[in-house]
């Protein structure tokens, strides 16, 4: 993810997603600086409401979700097969 501003363009990496005090917290780095991004429920709702979701975005998200789940299930199945082989 990149953040562009008058100060420059910074890479933003997300290392952890969690919650604190009822807010969504994205922890990572912006450039070389450790950073936390806080989103309240109202801010998240506003952000999601601002999204203009087209058919191509829905297709992208569906394909991404499918590939992600397949990777999770595939990794779990390989781990189980490895455990069974060692027995």
C-alpha positions, 0 to 999 in steps of 0.5 A: 500500500502506498500513501502519496502526499505533498511530503512524498510517497511512502510505502505502508505495510500492515503487520497486524490488524486488531482492536483497541478500545472499540476501534480497528487498529492497523499496526505496521510501518509508514516508510521507516516509521512504526505507525498505527492507524485507528478506525472507529466504527463510524469512520469505517462505515464512512470509508465503506460508504465512500467506496464505489464498487463496480463489477470488476471490483467484486470480481477481484475481491471474489477471486482474491477470497477464493485464492486465499481460502484455497491457500489456507485449506491447501496449506492445512491439508499439506500439514495434515498429510505431513503429520500422517506420514510421520506416524 
